[in-house]
Amino acid sequence: MNTIFRKSMLSVAGLAFAGGVFAGPIAGQATAAPVDAKPVGVVQADKPDTAKLIPHGTQGKQSHIALNDEQTANVKAIIAATKKAGMPERAAVISIGTSLQESKLENLGHLGERNDHDSQGLFQQRPSSGWGTPEQITDPDYSTTAFLKGLKQVDGWQDMPLTVAAQTVQVSAYPDAYAQWEQQAADLVAQYWNS
């Protein structure tokens, strides 16, 4: 290629050798053989293993509700707090199942006369029981972290059915009610854990 012609083309195109960028082969060098390029597929992270999410299988009849955007955002907040706490997917299943039972994944404020004592938030935690202030327990990150802190104190929680682990932390008047949400909680963790 004519050197003068090449230099003029480079200056017209605004290309320069500065920064390691050049157009075409440098005069006197052999060109590289073409590479047989193949498209690279998108690698998607695997979903969590169902055996880890529900190690004991579900107990009893399972319930399911359709989630709105707020509830889905709360699922994602629970998963984020679980990851931040360094806990596994099973902890997120227990947390989400607990919140499904307690509030249907709605971050409930004080409901007046319809309130169960002073219970509020995703987990219906009570300020009077030491869970935190109303502002704290209606913050999804705080309330999940508080629940997980309680769960960590339960010896063997990883090997317990959801309803037993949840009841040990929550001390509910309806201890078996948590079991009905295990499948939906596991499905939600499988769907959102890696998103």
SULMOMO-V604853 format. One record per backbone hydrogen bond with DSSP energy under -1.0 kcal/mol. NH is the residue of the N-H (numbers start at 0). CO is the residue of the C=O. E is the energy in kcal/mol with one decimal. If there is no record, write none. Layout:
NH|CO|E / NH|CO|E
//
This chain:
5|1|-2.7 / 6|2|-2.6 / 7|3|-2.3 / 8|4|-2.1 / 9|5|-2.3 / 10|6|-2.2 / 11|7|-2.3 / 12|8|-2.3 / 14|9|-2.3 / 19|16|-1.5 / 28|25|-2.3 / 36|34|-1.6 / 51|48|-1.2 / 52|48|-1.6 / 53|49|-2.9 / 56|53|-1.2 / 62|179|-3.0 / 71|67|-2.4 / 72|68|-2.4 / 73|69|-1.9 / 74|70|-2.0 / 75|71|-2.3 / 76|72|-2.0 / 77|73|-2.3 / 78|74|-2.4 / 79|75|-2.5 / 80|76|-2.4 / 81|77|-2.1 / 82|78|-2.5 / 83|79|-2.5 / 84|80|-1.8 / 85|82|-1.7 / 86|81|-2.4 / 90|87|-1.0 / 91|87|-1.1 / 92|88|-2.1 / 93|89|-2.4 / 94|90|-2.4 / 95|91|-3.0 / 96|92|-2.7 / 97|93|-2.2 / 98|94|-2.4 / 99|95|-2.7 / 100|96|-1.8 / 101|97|-2.8 / 102|98|-2.8 / 104|98|-1.5 / 105|102|-1.1 / 107|105|-1.7 / 113|110|-1.7 / 114|111|-1.6 / 116|114|-1.2 / 118|115|-2.0 / 119|124|-2.0 / 120|107|-4.4 / 124|119|-1.8 / 128|125|-1.3 / 129|126|-1.9 / 130|125|-1.8 / 136|132|-2.8 / 138|135|-1.9 / 142|138|-3.0 / 143|139|-2.1 / 144|140|-2.4 / 145|141|-2.7 / 146|142|-2.2 / 147|143|-3.0 / 148|144|-2.2 / 149|145|-1.8 / 150|146|-2.4 / 151|147|-2.7 / 153|150|-1.8 / 156|153|-1.7 / 158|155|-1.7 / 159|156|-1.5 / 164|160|-2.2 / 165|161|-3.1 / 166|162|-2.0 / 167|163|-2.1 / 168|164|-1.4 / 169|165|-3.2 / 170|166|-2.6 / 176|173|-1.5 / 180|177|-1.9 / 181|178|-1.5 / 184|180|-2.6 / 185|181|-2.4 / 186|182|-2.6 / 187|183|-2.4 / 188|184|-2.2 / 189|185|-2.6 / 190|186|-2.0 / 191|187|-2.4 / 192|188|-2.4 / 194|191|-1.4
//
